[in-house]
Amino acid sequence: MAIIARPLTAAAFAPYGQVLEAEGHDPARHDFAARLASARLFARPNLAFMRMRLGTRPVLARALERHPGSSQAFVPMGGTRYLVLVVAKLPTGDPDLATITAFVASGEQAINYDMDVWHHPMVPLAGPGAFAMLRWDERDKMDTLWHHLAQPLEIQIPD
């Protein structure tokens, strides 16, 4: 089964988090633009810088991740397009694979995943990518939970 990625919009992404993007060319400031959150008492804010290789086409999703105690924000720093893949959660906490949705974010769009949202790791689509990432961590196994897929899912990226 192949999933076709579509352009990222704030409305389509709203069940999973927030899209942060500047609209127009006028100077503006948007305070509290994302629901940054931590539910873990001893977690510390972790602002990380990440460099990533260009993803292969088609993208093969092999695992999903979630952060049960923290939101997670990604801000592209080099202007590259990137894949955003999200999945709703079943009452058991497992990902509902029937709800997989894939988006292509422009290099001008940042995202913030709400706490405990299943998603795929970052995949730059138009060259190597550089991102700032903000998440609360305790440096233990509860920072990130993984779900390995029985079969890879093919994600097609329109040109």
CYANA upper distance limits for C-alpha pairs under 8 A (distance plus 0.5 A):
  1 MET  CA    153 LEU  CA      7.16
  1 MET  CA    154 GLU  CA      7.20
  2 ALA  CA    153 LEU  CA      7.01
  2 ALA  CA    154 GLU  CA      5.25
  2 ALA  CA    155 ILE  CA      6.18
  2 ALA  CA    156 GLN  CA      7.18
  3 ILE  CA    100 ILE  CA      8.32
  3 ILE  CA    101 THR  CA      8.01
  3 ILE  CA    102 ALA  CA      7.50
  3 ILE  CA    153 LEU  CA      7.99
  3 ILE  CA    154 GLU  CA      6.67
  3 ILE  CA    155 ILE  CA      5.25
  3 ILE  CA    156 GLN  CA      6.53
  4 ILE  CA    102 ALA  CA      7.23
  4 ILE  CA    155 ILE  CA      6.30
  4 ILE  CA    156 GLN  CA      5.27
  4 ILE  CA    157 ILE  CA      6.75
  4 ILE  CA    158 PRO  CA      7.97
  5 ALA  CA     83 LEU  CA      8.44
  5 ALA  CA    101 THR  CA      7.84
  5 ALA  CA    102 ALA  CA      4.96
  5 ALA  CA    103 PHE  CA      5.20
  5 ALA  CA    104 VAL  CA      6.59
  5 ALA  CA    155 ILE  CA      7.21
  5 ALA  CA    156 GLN  CA      6.60
  5 ALA  CA    157 ILE  CA      5.93
  5 ALA  CA    158 PRO  CA      7.47
  6 ARG  CA    102 ALA  CA      6.97
  6 ARG  CA    103 PHE  CA      5.25
  6 ARG  CA    104 VAL  CA      6.34
  6 ARG  CA    157 ILE  CA      8.27
  6 ARG  CA    158 PRO  CA      8.14
  7 PRO  CA    103 PHE  CA      5.83
  7 PRO  CA    104 VAL  CA      5.36
  7 PRO  CA    105 ALA  CA      6.90
  8 LEU  CA     12 ALA  CA      7.64
  8 LEU  CA     13 PHE  CA      7.58
  8 LEU  CA     84 VAL  CA      8.48
  8 LEU  CA    103 PHE  CA      5.48
  8 LEU  CA    104 VAL  CA      5.95
  8 LEU  CA    105 ALA  CA      5.68
  8 LEU  CA    106 SER  CA      8.22
  9 THR  CA     13 PHE  CA      6.70
  9 THR  CA     19 VAL  CA      7.65
 10 ALA  CA     14 ALA  CA      6.36
 10 ALA  CA     18 GLN  CA      6.89
 10 ALA  CA     19 VAL  CA      5.63
 10 ALA  CA     20 LEU  CA      8.49
 13 PHE  CA     17 GLY  CA      6.69
 13 PHE  CA     18 GLN  CA      7.12
 13 PHE  CA     19 VAL  CA      7.60
 14 ALA  CA     18 GLN  CA      6.36
 14 ALA  CA     19 VAL  CA      8.38
 16 TYR  CA     86 VAL  CA      7.70
 16 TYR  CA     88 ALA  CA      8.48
 16 TYR  CA    113 TYR  CA      6.39
 16 TYR  CA    114 ASP  CA      6.34
 16 TYR  CA    117 VAL  CA      6.86
 17 GLY  CA     34 ALA  CA      8.32
 17 GLY  CA     35 ARG  CA      8.10
 17 GLY  CA    111 ILE  CA      7.78
 17 GLY  CA    112 ASN  CA      5.92
 17 GLY  CA    113 TYR  CA      5.01
 17 GLY  CA    114 ASP  CA      5.23
 18 GLN  CA     33 ALA  CA      8.32
 18 GLN  CA     34 ALA  CA      6.45
 18 GLN  CA     35 ARG  CA      8.06
 18 GLN  CA    111 ILE  CA      6.24
 18 GLN  CA    112 ASN  CA      5.66
 18 GLN  CA    113 TYR  CA      7.24
 18 GLN  CA    114 ASP  CA      8.23
 19 VAL  CA    109 GLN  CA      7.01
 19 VAL  CA    110 ALA  CA      6.34
 19 VAL  CA    111 ILE  CA      5.13
 19 VAL  CA    112 ASN  CA      7.05
 20 LEU  CA     33 ALA  CA      7.44
 20 LEU  CA     34 ALA  CA      8.08
 20 LEU  CA    109 GLN  CA      6.21
 20 LEU  CA    110 ALA  CA      5.43
 20 LEU  CA    111 ILE  CA      6.38
 20 LEU  CA    112 ASN  CA      8.31
 21 GLU  CA    108 GLU  CA      6.77
 21 GLU  CA    109 GLN  CA      5.40
 21 GLU  CA    110 ALA  CA      6.90
 22 ALA  CA    108 GLU  CA      8.15
 22 ALA  CA    109 GLN  CA      8.48
 34 ALA  CA    112 ASN  CA      6.89
 35 ARG  CA     71 SER  CA      7.93
 35 ARG  CA    112 ASN  CA      7.97
 35 ARG  CA    114 ASP  CA      7.30
 36 LEU  CA     70 SER  CA      8.28
 36 LEU  CA     71 SER  CA      6.14
 36 LEU  CA     72 GLN  CA      8.03
 36 LEU  CA     73 ALA  CA      8.48
 36 LEU  CA    112 ASN  CA      8.18
 36 LEU  CA    114 ASP  CA      8.08
 37 ALA  CA     69 GLY  CA      8.48
 37 ALA  CA     70 SER  CA      6.09
 37 ALA  CA     71 SER  CA      5.83
 37 ALA  CA    114 ASP  CA      8.32
 37 ALA  CA    115 MET  CA      7.36
 38 SER  CA     43 ALA  CA      7.94
 38 SER  CA     69 GLY  CA      6.01
 38 SER  CA     70 SER  CA      4.93
 38 SER  CA     71 SER  CA      7.13
 38 SER  CA    115 MET  CA      8.13
 38 SER  CA    136 TRP  CA      6.71
 39 ALA  CA     69 GLY  CA      5.33
 39 ALA  CA     70 SER  CA      6.87
 40 ARG  CA     69 GLY  CA      6.13
 40 ARG  CA     70 SER  CA      8.15
 42 PHE  CA    138 GLU  CA      7.00
 43 ALA  CA    136 TRP  CA      5.85
 43 ALA  CA    137 ASP  CA      5.26
 43 ALA  CA    138 GLU  CA      5.08
 44 ARG  CA    136 TRP  CA      5.58
 44 ARG  CA    137 ASP  CA      5.93
 44 ARG  CA    138 GLU  CA      6.93
 45 PRO  CA    134 LEU  CA      7.37
 45 PRO  CA    135 ARG  CA      6.36
 45 PRO  CA    136 TRP  CA      4.83
 45 PRO  CA    137 ASP  CA      7.00
 46 ASN  CA    133 MET  CA      8.23
 46 ASN  CA    134 LEU  CA      6.04
 46 ASN  CA    135 ARG  CA      5.77
 46 ASN  CA    136 TRP  CA      5.98
 46 ASN  CA    137 ASP  CA      6.82
 47 LEU  CA    132 ALA  CA      7.32
 47 LEU  CA    133 MET  CA      6.09
 47 LEU  CA    134 LEU  CA      5.01
 47 LEU  CA    135 ARG  CA      7.25
 48 ALA  CA    132 ALA  CA      6.18
 48 ALA  CA    133 MET  CA      5.57
 48 ALA  CA    134 LEU  CA      6.89
 49 PHE  CA    130 ALA  CA      7.79
 49 PHE  CA    131 PHE  CA      6.35
 49 PHE  CA    132 ALA  CA      5.14
 49 PHE  CA    133 MET  CA      6.79
 50 MET  CA    129 GLY  CA      8.49
 50 MET  CA    130 ALA  CA      6.06
 50 MET  CA    131 PHE  CA      5.68
 50 MET  CA    132 ALA  CA      6.80
 50 MET  CA    133 MET  CA      7.88
 51 ARG  CA    128 PRO  CA      7.73
 51 ARG  CA    129 GLY  CA      6.17
 51 ARG  CA    130 ALA  CA      4.97
 51 ARG  CA    131 PHE  CA      7.07
 52 MET  CA    123 VAL  CA      8.02
 52 MET  CA    124 PRO  CA      7.42
 52 MET  CA    128 PRO  CA      6.12
 52 MET  CA    129 GLY  CA      5.56
 52 MET  CA    130 ALA  CA      6.81
 53 ARG  CA    123 VAL  CA      8.35
 53 ARG  CA    124 PRO  CA      7.34
 53 ARG  CA    127 GLY  CA      7.74
 53 ARG  CA    128 PRO  CA      5.09
 53 ARG  CA    129 GLY  CA      6.97
 54 LEU  CA    123 VAL  CA      7.48
 54 LEU  CA    124 PRO  CA      5.65
 54 LEU  CA    125 LEU  CA      6.39
 54 LEU  CA    126 ALA  CA      7.21
 54 LEU  CA    127 GLY  CA      5.44
 54 LEU  CA    128 PRO  CA      5.07
 54 LEU  CA    129 GLY  CA      7.45
 55 GLY  CA     59 VAL  CA      7.28
 55 GLY  CA    123 VAL  CA      5.92
 55 GLY  CA    124 PRO  CA      6.09
 55 GLY  CA    125 LEU  CA      6.23
 56 THR  CA    125 LEU  CA      8.45
 57 ARG  CA    156 GLN  CA      7.86
 57 ARG  CA    157 ILE  CA      8.10
 58 PRO  CA    154 GLU  CA      6.80
 58 PRO  CA    155 ILE  CA      6.38
 58 PRO  CA    156 GLN  CA      5.90
 58 PRO  CA    157 ILE  CA      7.50
 59 VAL  CA    154 GLU  CA      6.32
 59 VAL  CA    155 ILE  CA      5.53
 59 VAL  CA    156 GLN  CA      7.14
 59 VAL  CA    157 ILE  CA      8.38
 60 LEU  CA    152 PRO  CA      6.16
 60 LEU  CA    153 LEU  CA      5.92
 60 LEU  CA    154 GLU  CA      5.20
 60 LEU  CA    155 ILE  CA      6.64
 61 ALA  CA    120 HIS  CA      7.61
 61 ALA  CA    149 LEU  CA      8.41
 61 ALA  CA    152 PRO  CA      5.80
 61 ALA  CA    153 LEU  CA      5.48
 61 ALA  CA    154 GLU  CA      6.90
 61 ALA  CA    155 ILE  CA      7.68
 62 ARG  CA    148 HIS  CA      6.65
 62 ARG  CA    149 LEU  CA      5.89
 62 ARG  CA    150 ALA  CA      8.44
 62 ARG  CA    151 GLN  CA      7.48
 62 ARG  CA    152 PRO  CA      5.19
 62 ARG  CA    153 LEU  CA      7.19
 63 ALA  CA    120 HIS  CA      7.25
 63 ALA  CA    146 TRP  CA      7.30
 63 ALA  CA    147 HIS  CA      6.04
 63 ALA  CA    148 HIS  CA      4.75
 63 ALA  CA    149 LEU  CA      5.85
 63 ALA  CA    152 PRO  CA      8.46
 64 LEU  CA    118 TRP  CA      6.67
 64 LEU  CA    119 HIS  CA      5.87
 64 LEU  CA    120 HIS  CA      5.28
 64 LEU  CA    121 PRO  CA      7.58
 64 LEU  CA    146 TRP  CA      6.25
 64 LEU  CA    147 HIS  CA      5.65
 64 LEU  CA    148 HIS  CA      6.95
 64 LEU  CA    149 LEU  CA      8.11
 65 GLU  CA    118 TRP  CA      5.93
 65 GLU  CA    119 HIS  CA      5.95
 65 GLU  CA    120 HIS  CA      6.63
 65 GLU  CA    121 PRO  CA      7.63
 65 GLU  CA    144 THR  CA      6.94
 65 GLU  CA    145 LEU  CA      6.06
 65 GLU  CA    146 TRP  CA      5.05
 65 GLU  CA    147 HIS  CA      6.75
 66 ARG  CA    115 MET  CA      8.42
 66 ARG  CA    116 ASP  CA      5.86
 66 ARG  CA    117 VAL  CA      5.92
 66 ARG  CA    118 TRP  CA      5.14
 66 ARG  CA    119 HIS  CA      6.82
 66 ARG  CA    144 THR  CA      6.23
 66 ARG  CA    145 LEU  CA      5.90
 66 ARG  CA    146 TRP  CA      7.22
 67 HIS  CA     71 SER  CA      7.46
 67 HIS  CA     72 GLN  CA      8.19
 67 HIS  CA    115 MET  CA      6.72
 67 HIS  CA    116 ASP  CA      5.45
 67 HIS  CA    117 VAL  CA      7.47
 67 HIS  CA    118 TRP  CA      8.43
 67 HIS  CA    142 MET  CA      7.88
 67 HIS  CA    143 ASP  CA      6.26
 67 HIS  CA    144 THR  CA      5.37
 67 HIS  CA    145 LEU  CA      6.80
 68 PRO  CA    115 MET  CA      6.41
 68 PRO  CA    116 ASP  CA      4.61
 68 PRO  CA    117 VAL  CA      8.18
 68 PRO  CA    142 MET  CA      7.75
 68 PRO  CA    143 ASP  CA      7.79
 68 PRO  CA    144 THR  CA      7.88
 68 PRO  CA    145 LEU  CA      8.10
 69 GLY  CA    115 MET  CA      6.70
 69 GLY  CA    116 ASP  CA      7.21
 69 GLY  CA    136 TRP  CA      8.17
 69 GLY  CA    142 MET  CA      8.25
 69 GLY  CA    143 ASP  CA      7.59
 70 SER  CA    114 ASP  CA      8.04
 70 SER  CA    115 MET  CA      5.28
 70 SER  CA    116 ASP  CA      7.43
 70 SER  CA    135 ARG  CA      6.63
 70 SER  CA    136 TRP  CA      6.13
 70 SER  CA    137 ASP  CA      8.30
 70 SER  CA    143 ASP  CA      8.39
 71 SER  CA    112 ASN  CA      7.33
 71 SER  CA    113 TYR  CA      6.07
 71 SER  CA    114 ASP  CA      5.24
 71 SER  CA    115 MET  CA      4.59
 71 SER  CA    116 ASP  CA      7.72
 71 SER  CA    135 ARG  CA      6.57
 71 SER  CA    136 TRP  CA      8.02
 72 GLN  CA    112 ASN  CA      6.01
 72 GLN  CA    113 TYR  CA      5.66
 72 GLN  CA    114 ASP  CA      7.34
 72 GLN  CA    115 MET  CA      7.70
 72 GLN  CA    133 MET  CA      7.49
 72 GLN  CA    134 LEU  CA      6.12
 72 GLN  CA    135 ARG  CA      5.22
 72 GLN  CA    136 TRP  CA      8.38
 73 ALA  CA    110 ALA  CA      7.91
 73 ALA  CA    111 ILE  CA      6.09
 73 ALA  CA    112 ASN  CA      4.50
 73 ALA  CA    113 TYR  CA      6.65
 73 ALA  CA    132 ALA  CA      8.48
 73 ALA  CA    133 MET  CA      5.94
 73 ALA  CA    134 LEU  CA      5.60
 73 ALA  CA    135 ARG  CA      7.22
 74 PHE  CA    110 ALA  CA      6.19
 74 PHE  CA    111 ILE  CA      5.92
 74 PHE  CA    112 ASN  CA      6.86
 74 PHE  CA    131 PHE  CA      6.71
 74 PHE  CA    132 ALA  CA      6.21
 74 PHE  CA    133 MET  CA      5.10
 74 PHE  CA    134 LEU  CA      7.25
 75 VAL  CA    109 GLN  CA      7.88
 75 VAL  CA    110 ALA  CA      5.05
 75 VAL  CA    111 ILE  CA      7.22
 75 VAL  CA    131 PHE  CA      5.84
 75 VAL  CA    132 ALA  CA      5.60
 75 VAL  CA    133 MET  CA      6.96
 76 PRO  CA     80 THR  CA      7.58
 76 PRO  CA    107 GLY  CA      6.48
 76 PRO  CA    108 GLU  CA      7.72
 76 PRO  CA    109 GLN  CA      7.82
 76 PRO  CA    110 ALA  CA      6.80
 76 PRO  CA    129 GLY  CA      7.81
 76 PRO  CA    130 ALA  CA      6.49
 76 PRO  CA    131 PHE  CA      4.92
 76 PRO  CA    132 ALA  CA      7.04
 77 MET  CA    107 GLY  CA      8.27
 77 MET  CA    129 GLY  CA      8.09
 77 MET  CA    130 ALA  CA      5.79
 77 MET  CA    131 PHE  CA      5.75
 77 MET  CA    132 ALA  CA      7.48
 78 GLY  CA    107 GLY  CA      7.51
 78 GLY  CA    129 GLY  CA      6.79
 78 GLY  CA    130 ALA  CA      6.22
 78 GLY  CA    131 PHE  CA      8.11
 79 GLY  CA    106 SER  CA      7.82
 79 GLY  CA    107 GLY  CA      4.27
 79 GLY  CA    108 GLU  CA      6.67
 79 GLY  CA    129 GLY  CA      8.39
 80 THR  CA    106 SER  CA      7.25
 80 THR  CA    107 GLY  CA      5.01
 80 THR  CA    124 PRO  CA      7.03
 80 THR  CA    125 LEU  CA      7.36
 80 THR  CA    126 ALA  CA      5.95
 80 THR  CA    127 GLY  CA      6.97
 80 THR  CA    128 PRO  CA      7.91
 80 THR  CA    129 GLY  CA      6.46
 81 ARG  CA    104 VAL  CA      7.16
 81 ARG  CA    105 ALA  CA      5.99
 81 ARG  CA    106 SER  CA      5.02
 81 ARG  CA    107 GLY  CA      5.29
 81 ARG  CA    124 PRO  CA      6.57
 81 ARG  CA    125 LEU  CA      5.84
 81 ARG  CA    126 ALA  CA      6.10
 82 TYR  CA    104 VAL  CA      6.25
 82 TYR  CA    105 ALA  CA      5.82
 82 TYR  CA    106 SER  CA      7.25
 82 TYR  CA    107 GLY  CA      7.78
 82 TYR  CA    122 MET  CA      7.52
 82 TYR  CA    123 VAL  CA      6.04
 82 TYR  CA    124 PRO  CA      4.77
 82 TYR  CA    125 LEU  CA      5.47
 82 TYR  CA    126 ALA  CA      7.87
 83 LEU  CA    102 ALA  CA      7.56
 83 LEU  CA    103 PHE  CA      6.43
 83 LEU  CA    104 VAL  CA      5.43
 83 LEU  CA    105 ALA  CA      6.78
 83 LEU  CA    122 MET  CA      6.91
 83 LEU  CA    123 VAL  CA      5.81
 83 LEU  CA    124 PRO  CA      6.97
 83 LEU  CA    125 LEU  CA      7.30
 84 VAL  CA    102 ALA  CA      6.26
 84 VAL  CA    103 PHE  CA      5.51
 84 VAL  CA    104 VAL  CA      6.61
 84 VAL  CA    105 ALA  CA      7.22
 84 VAL  CA    119 HIS  CA      8.06
 84 VAL  CA    120 HIS  CA      7.53
 84 VAL  CA    122 MET  CA      7.51
 84 VAL  CA    123 VAL  CA      8.34
 85 LEU  CA    100 ILE  CA      7.53
 85 LEU  CA    101 THR  CA      6.21
 85 LEU  CA    102 ALA  CA      4.81
 85 LEU  CA    103 PHE  CA      6.69
 85 LEU  CA    119 HIS  CA      5.99
 85 LEU  CA    120 HIS  CA      5.84
 86 VAL  CA    100 ILE  CA      6.40
 86 VAL  CA    101 THR  CA      5.96
 86 VAL  CA    102 ALA  CA      7.01
 86 VAL  CA    117 VAL  CA      7.87
 86 VAL  CA    118 TRP  CA      6.37
 86 VAL  CA    119 HIS  CA      4.88
 86 VAL  CA    120 HIS  CA      7.15
 87 VAL  CA     95 PRO  CA      6.59
 87 VAL  CA     96 ASP  CA      6.77
 87 VAL  CA     97 LEU  CA      7.07
 87 VAL  CA     99 THR  CA      6.06
 87 VAL  CA    100 ILE  CA      5.16
 87 VAL  CA    101 THR  CA      6.88
 87 VAL  CA    117 VAL  CA      7.76
 87 VAL  CA    118 TRP  CA      5.80
 87 VAL  CA    119 HIS  CA      6.59
 88 ALA  CA     95 PRO  CA      6.47
 88 ALA  CA     96 ASP  CA      5.96
 88 ALA  CA     97 LEU  CA      8.23
 88 ALA  CA     99 THR  CA      6.45
 88 ALA  CA    100 ILE  CA      7.80
 88 ALA  CA    117 VAL  CA      7.62
 88 ALA  CA    118 TRP  CA      7.17
 89 LYS  CA     93 GLY  CA      6.11
 89 LYS  CA     94 ASP  CA      6.26
 89 LYS  CA     95 PRO  CA      5.10
 89 LYS  CA     96 ASP  CA      5.85
 89 LYS  CA    117 VAL  CA      7.81
 89 LYS  CA    118 TRP  CA      7.46
 90 LEU  CA     94 ASP  CA      5.91
 90 LEU  CA     95 PRO  CA      6.35
 90 LEU  CA     96 ASP  CA      5.91
 94 ASP  CA    147 HIS  CA      8.34
 95 PRO  CA    118 TRP  CA      6.95
 95 PRO  CA    147 HIS  CA      8.33
 96 ASP  CA    100 ILE  CA      7.96
102 ALA  CA    155 ILE  CA      7.94
104 VAL  CA    157 ILE  CA      8.03
105 ALA  CA    109 GLN  CA      6.50
105 ALA  CA    110 ALA  CA      8.41
113 TYR  CA    117 VAL  CA      6.91
124 PRO  CA    128 PRO  CA      6.62
124 PRO  CA    129 GLY  CA      5.86
136 TRP  CA    143 ASP  CA      8.26
137 ASP  CA    143 ASP  CA      6.04
138 GLU  CA    142 MET  CA      8.49
138 GLU  CA    143 ASP  CA      7.03
139 ARG  CA    143 ASP  CA      7.00
141 LYS  CA    145 LEU  CA      7.59
